Amino acid sequence: CISATFLVEPYLYLDAGSEPIEITGSTQVSNLGTIEAAPLITVHGNGSGEIHINNKTIHLTGLSSHLTIDSQLLHVHKDGLPAGRVMSGEFPVLEEGTNIISFSGGITKLSLTPRWREL
């Protein structure tokens, strides 16, 4: 007799959250799901900067060209190579409802794939 345990995410992902949103300045993004979303964010720029999502701040140092923050996998990388030392702060989430997003410093734009989801 063999016992198996399966780990399955309880989420349904919405197609509307699979396309990246290009953010070039302060903006508002409305979460279309029914639970917070764990986005995929590609940060473009050089040097140091900050990303502000609602009342939380992510600090980046040593940014060179671009960097990817994957909140679902809790992973920061550049072209697949680990780059976690560049980021400090909690992995960003997009809350239910309206989210206010801005950035400062050496960041020039964000490419945000929201990954809207429902239970």
C-alpha positions, 0 to 999 in steps of 0.5 A: 500500500502506497500513501501519497500526499498532493499539494494543490493550490486552491486558486483559480487564476484569471486570464485578465491577470496573465498579461503584463501591465507597463507602469511608467509613473504613479498609477492605480491598479484594481485587483480583479480577483477575490483574494490578494495577488502575488505578482511578477514584476520586472523592474527596469533601471539602474542604481538604487530605487524604491517601489511603493505599493500601497503603504509598503516599500521595497528597496533595491540597490545595485540595479543594473538594467533589469531585475525580476521579482516573483512574489509567488515563488518568493524569488528575485533574479536577473536572467534566471540568476539569483539576485536576492541581495539587491532587494530588501523588504517584503515581497509585494502583493496586490490587495483586493480592490485598488492598489496605488503603485509608484517608484522612485530613484533609478527605476525607470519603469515596471512591467507587472504581471498581476496574476489575479486569482480567486478562491 
